[in-house]
Amino acid sequence: MSEWKSTKSKKVLSVLKKIGWSVKRQRGSHITLEREGWADVVFAFHAAGDEIGGRMLARMAKNTGLTPEDL
């Protein structure tokens, strides 16, 4: 079983901002995030109440430095 649990997209975006990511630009529901020393990441979850599953969170972690403890 994965150590990642489903989490609301609004909370994930909030945590990403807390760990140093900031909004570079937004077009519709696609938000491009930037952080010094990392490649830009597109956050494309349309509704704040959408759940992001554990498998998707694990993939996002590889590109953002997110950890289960952050959530």
C-alpha positions as CSV (number, residue, x, y, z in Angstrom):
1,M,0.0,0.0,0.0
2,S,1.2,3.5,-0.8
3,E,2.1,6.0,1.9
4,W,0.3,8.6,-0.1
5,K,-3.4,9.2,0.7
6,S,-6.0,10.9,-1.5
7,T,-6.0,14.6,-0.8
8,K,-8.1,17.6,-2.1
9,S,-6.3,19.5,-4.8
10,K,-6.8,22.8,-2.9
11,K,-4.8,21.5,0.0
12,V,-2.1,20.1,-2.3
13,L,-1.7,23.5,-4.0
14,S,-1.6,25.2,-0.6
15,V,1.2,22.9,0.6
16,L,3.2,23.3,-2.6
17,K,3.1,27.1,-2.0
18,K,4.3,26.5,1.6
19,I,7.3,24.5,0.5
20,G,8.5,27.2,-1.8
21,W,6.5,27.0,-5.1
22,S,4.8,30.1,-6.4
23,V,2.4,30.8,-9.3
24,K,4.3,31.8,-12.4
25,R,1.2,32.1,-14.6
26,Q,-2.3,30.8,-14.9
27,R,-4.4,30.1,-17.9
28,G,-7.9,28.9,-17.1
29,S,-7.5,26.0,-14.6
30,H,-3.9,25.3,-15.5
31,I,-1.5,26.9,-13.1
32,T,2.3,26.9,-13.8
33,L,4.3,26.8,-10.7
34,E,7.9,27.8,-10.3
35,R,10.6,27.2,-7.7
36,E,14.3,28.1,-7.9
37,G,16.4,25.1,-8.7
38,W,13.4,23.1,-10.1
39,A,11.8,22.8,-13.5
40,D,8.4,24.5,-13.8
41,V,5.4,22.3,-13.0
42,V,1.9,22.6,-14.4
43,F,-0.9,22.0,-11.8
44,A,-4.0,21.2,-13.8
45,F,-6.7,20.2,-11.3
46,H,-9.9,21.9,-12.3
47,A,-11.9,22.1,-9.1
48,A,-10.6,22.8,-5.7
49,G,-12.7,20.0,-4.3
50,D,-11.2,17.3,-6.6
51,E,-9.4,14.5,-4.9
52,I,-5.8,13.7,-6.1
53,G,-5.1,10.0,-5.6
54,G,-2.1,8.5,-4.0
55,R,-0.5,7.4,-7.3
56,M,-0.8,10.9,-8.8
57,L,0.6,12.4,-5.6
58,A,3.6,10.1,-5.8
59,R,4.3,11.2,-9.4
60,M,3.9,14.9,-8.4
61,A,6.4,14.3,-5.6
62,K,9.2,13.4,-8.0
63,N,8.8,16.8,-9.7
64,T,8.1,19.0,-6.7
65,G,9.8,17.6,-3.6
66,L,6.5,17.1,-1.9
67,T,6.5,14.5,0.9
68,P,3.7,12.6,2.6
69,E,4.6,14.5,5.8
70,D,3.9,17.8,4.1
71,L,0.3,16.9,3.7
